[in-house]
Amino acid sequence: MNLNLQGSGSGCAVLVSHQHHHHHPTLHLLPTQKSPSSKPTTNSPAAFSLLTTRRFISLSATISLFTFSFLGSVSCSSSKAAITTTEFVELEGSGGVKALDLRPGDGDQIPIDGDQVSIHYYGRLSAKQGWRFDSTYDHKDETGAPTPFTFILGSGKVISGIEAAVRSMKVGGIRRVIIPPSQGYQNTSQEPIPPNFFDRQRLFTTIFNPTRLANGEGSTLGTLIFDIELVSLRHP
């Protein structure tokens, strides 16, 4: 079943298609047709304002629809799924990472540096209208079960935004985070790294695009959206 939502003034349309074999909706933001007479000149203040407005609307629509679709999939698998807050809040000492708790954890501990933590995640790139570049639910073991991503908290091998998000989570909790470029990928060796070569190439050529960085787009190219579930933690 496909659900099509078309925006009349935002310059974009949102297509939500449900894939029954994965049970996870796929979201696409598609450009709508514009009248040539209404398009301002490229170098005019109006053109810059319109471009900025479209980017804001695109990111807002992406985040809102992700909340709808992700909660739909969670509610099918767990009766405990619930939104514990209605707004993103900036995590203290995170460098600008904003979080929205989709489901509270039921553990009695939170991770600390040196702990081994395992998470499931969906990783999306804001610059590509919410393109999902990786998901641990696509990483299967020999039995076909999804394989969580495991790392040592505080090791520095994982992007800072994920570490900041996990530090205040409890096991079983699900959190959506918006990670600014400064807390995202700083190089191509930081984890998590998409295992698929083409996804990896598209991700890094977008984030580290020299031409677009020179044009001052660095503040948007590397913005990431992650849905994170803390599966387990183990003290050393």
Residue, then its C-alpha position, 0 to 999 in steps of 0.5 A: m500500500n502506498l500513501n502519497l502526501q503532496g505539499s503545495g507550497s513547500g516545493c516538495a512532495v512526500l511519498v511513503s511506500h510500505q514494503h510488506h516484506h520488511h515491515h518498514p515504510t520507505l520515505h521519499l521526498l520528491p520535487t513538485q513542478k513549479s511555474p517558471s514565472s514564479k522562480p526568482t533569479t539565482n543570485s537574488p535575495a528571494a532565491f536564497s530565502l526560498l532555498t533556505t526555506r525549502r531546506f528547512i521544510s524538507l528536514s522538518a517533513t523528513i523528521s516528522l514522517f520518520t517519527f510516524s513511520f518508526l513508531g508504527s514499526v515499533s508498536c507492531s513489535s512491542s506494546k511498550a512503545a511510546i513517545t516520552t517527550t514531544e520535543f527534541v532536547e539538546l543533550e548536555g555536553s553533546g556539542g549540539v546533539k538533539a534527542l527525542d525519546l521514542r521509548p523509555g528503557d527499562g534497565d537500571q543502569i546507564p552506560i559509562d566509558g569503558d562499557q561494551v554497548s550493543i545498539h540497533y540503529y537506522g542511520r539517515l542523511s539529512a542532505k539526501q532528504g532522509w536517505r537511509f544509508d545504513s541499518t543494523y536490521d539489514h546486518k544478518d548473522e548465520t541464522g538470519a537474525p539482525t546483528p547489533f552494532t557493538f562498540i566500547l563507549g569512549s573509545g573514540k572509534v564511533i562518531s561523537g553524536i552516537e556516543a553522546a546519545v547512548r550515554s544517557m540511555k537505558v537498555g530497551g530504550i529507543r531514541r531519535v537523535i539529530i547529529p550536527p556535522s561537528q559531532g558526525y563523521q569527521n573522516t571515513s574511518q569512523e564507525p558505524i561504517p555502512p558495509n555496502f560499498f555503494d552506500r558508503q561511497r554515496l555517504f562520504t562523497t556527499i558529506f565531504n564534497p569539496t565543491r559544496l563545502a567551499n560553497g558554505e554548505g558544510s552546516t547541512l551536508g553532514t547532518l545525520i538522523f539516527d534512531i538508536e535502540l540500546v540492546s545491551l551493556r556490559h561493564p568491563 
